């Protein structure tokens, strides 16, 4: 397929060669993805385009961040459709390496993220954040962006990105953009493809519950986390397709440390549920 501007690069060597050809003063915006692109990804790209001279999107379904009983093999892969979308957004580079290109056979180097092991998402998905960190560091090293763009839906991952950039002294400016949502409030996600149209419509209960909690906080500006959790559970109980609440986390926005009360400092509510035939996550910032 002929592409007039977009360069598809599938090896580290070819990407580095392309990266070296850019003017030293140019800014490079980076959006890491696992493919299966949707309007949320395009929103990140459009923000990057407004700020940066060149744009690179990576497409890599990272096996290290999936557990043994998760949906790695089922996860949507649609490279040609993704490339068509990216070309329409005037993306300059797509870095789409193979698994063997990114992960050595021995894979002997691993992280231990002590702080993250206590987070609800880490307890539900052991090894997830270590897998994310391993590949993000490799991507940052290869791409060498000046800016990187992320959505806020996975709140703990945003905290992880900040810590990786700070601790490894990457010269990268991270930007975390508000969650992109469907008209009914459902957070956009590649995994939404697992849902039927009826299920998507009913999945609005997640955002409805989060909004109820937000409204309760705004009415008082000081509320017990336990009360917020009760509000969420009550709303979630109205939808039979929501079969399991994996966790409701009410935490400090910068550290993800659980808090017992939300006051003027605000908080972030993060949730993970089993809905119909897939796992959905969402979040809302209280401020």
N, C-alpha and C positions, 0 to 999 in steps of 0.2 A: 504494500500500500504506500503510495507516494505521499510524503508530507513535506510541504514547502518550508516550514520553519522548525517544527518540532524535531528534536533529535532524540531518538530512542537509543539508550546506552545500556548494555547488559553486563558489562564487566567493569571492575574497579579500574583497571588500566585505561580503558577507553573513556571512562568518565573523568579520570584525573587529567587526561590529555585535553579533553574539552574544557575542563575547569581552568587549566593553565593558559588557555587561549584568551580568556576574558581579561579586559583591562584591569590593572591592579586597583583602580579607584572605583570600580563598579560594585554595586551592591547586589547580593544574591539572596533571594528569598527562597526558603525551603519549606515544603509541606510533605512530611513523611506520611505515607498511607499504606494500607494493605490492599488497595484496589477496591473494586466494587463501588466506584465513586458515585456520590449523590450530591444534592444541592448544598449540603453542609460543607463538603470538601470544596465545592466551587466557590462558596463564600470565602473560605480561607484563601483560595487562589486569587480572588478578586481583591482582597485586602492586600495581599502580597504584591500584586501588580501595581497597586496605587502607590506603593512605597519603595519598590526595588527595581533596579535596572533589568535584572534577569531573574527568571523563575525556574526552579527545579522541583519536580514532584517525584518522590520515590514510590515504587509499587513493589512491596515485598511482604508476602504472607509469612510472618515470622513463626516458625514452629516452636521456638523456645518459650513463647508466651502462652502456649496452649497446654492444658493439662491432658492426661491420657484419655479422659472420657469426654473431652470437649469436641468442638466442631471444626477442627483443623481441615479434615478432608472434605467436609461439607461446605466450608466457607466459600462464598461466591468468588469466582475468578472470571474476569471479563476484560482481558487486556485490550482487545481491539476496540470494544465499546468505550473503555476508559480513555484510550488514545484519541478517539474521535472527540470526546468531551474536552480533553486537554488541549487539543489543537484549536478548538473553537475559542478557548480562553487565552490563546496566544502564549501558552507555556513554552519555554525555550528548550528545556531538557526533561526527559523522563529517565530516571535511573531504575531499571527493573532487573536486578541481579537474580541469579538462581540461588537455591539454598546452598549448594556447594561453593558458590562464589563468596557467600557471606559467613558460612559456618564451616570451620575445618572439621575433618573427620574425627579427630580426637576431642575437639571442643573442650579442651582441658582448662580453659580460663573461665571462671565463674565468679559472680558477685554474691556477697552476703549483705543484704540490706536490712540491718537489724531493726531499724525504726519501722520499716514498712511491714515487717513480718507480723506486727500486732494489729495491722489495719484489717477491717472486715473483709475487704476485697482480697487481700493476701491470704487470709484464712480460708476463704472459699476457693481460692485458686493458688495453691502453693507453687512457688517458683515463677509466678506470672511476672512480678515486677523485676525480678532478676533477669528474666528473658527479655523484657522490654528494655532494660538498662543496657544489656550487652549489645543489642542491635542498634540502639540509638547512639551509643558511643561510636560504634563502627561507622554508622551513617554520618554523624557529625564529622568524624575524622576524614572520611572520603569526600564528602560534599563540600566541607569547609564553607558553610553559608555565613553570611553576615547577619541574617535574620531567620528565625524559624517560627512557624505559625501553627497553633494548636487550638482545637475547640475545648470548651470547659466541661463537656459531658463527663469525661473521666477525670474527676477532680483530683484524685490521688496521683494520677499520672502527670498532671500539671505540676504538682509539688515535686515529683520525681525529676521532671525536666529541669526545673529551677535548680535543684540540688546537684544534678549532674553538671550543668553548665558552670555553677559556682565552684564545685569541688575539683573539676578537671580543667578549670580555667579556659573553657572554650570562649573564643571571642565572638559570641553570638548574642544577639538581642532577641529574647523570646517574646512572643506575643500570644496571649490567650484570649480568644474571642468568645462572645456569648454563644450559648448553645443554639444551634439552628434547629428549628422545629417545623413540623408539618402544620397546616392550618388548624388542626384540632389540638395542637400542643404536643403531640408525640415527638420526642427527640429524634432527629434524623440519624439513621444508623444503617450500615450495610446489612446488618442482621434483620432489619425490618422486612427484607425480601422473603424471609421465612413465613411471614404472616399473610393471611388472606386479607382482602379489602375489609371484610366485616371485622376481623381481628384487629386490624390497624385502627379502625374507627373506635372499637371498644378499648383499645390500649390508651386512649386519652385519659383513662382513669389515673394513670401515673402522674401526669402533669396536673390534673385536677386536685389530687391529693397534695402535691407539693404546693400548689397555689393556696389551698385551704390553710396549710401550715404557715405560709408566708403572710397571709392576711391576719392570722392570729397573732403573729409576731408584730406586725405593723400596728395592730390595735393597742398594744401595750408597750412595745419596745423593751420588754423584759418578761421572759417566759421560760418556764422549766422545759428542759429537753424532753422530759418524760411526757409532758403535756403535748408537745409537738408530735411525738411518736404516736400517742393515742389518736390524735387527729388523723394522721396518715393511715394508721391501721383501720380506723373506722371507715374511711373513704375507700380504701382498697378492698374491704370486705364486701362492698356493693357489687363487685365484678367477679363472676364465677370463673372466668378465664384466667384470672390471676390466681394461680394455684399454690404459690409459695412465695413468702417474703424471705429472701435470703438474709438481708440486713437492712436496717435503717441506721445510718450514721449521722450524728449531729456533732460537728467538730469545728475546731479553729480553722479558718480559711487558709492560713499560711502553712500550717504544720499537719493538719488532719488529726490532731490530738482531740479525743472526745471531750466535750464540755457538758456540764450538768445544767447550765442555764445560759440562755442567749440574751445578751443585753446590747448596749450601744456599740460594742465591738463587732457585732454581727456574727455570722457563722455560715457554714455550708451544710446543707442536708444532702446526703448521697444515699441512693437506694439501689438495690439490685433485687429483681424478682424473676420468677419463672412465670411466663405468660404464654398461654397456648403451647406452642411447640418450641419456644426459644427463651433465651435469657435476655432480659432488658435491663439497662442501667439508665439512671437519670440523676439530675442534681439541680439544686436551686441555691442561689446565694441570698442570704438574709442580710440586709444592710439598711 
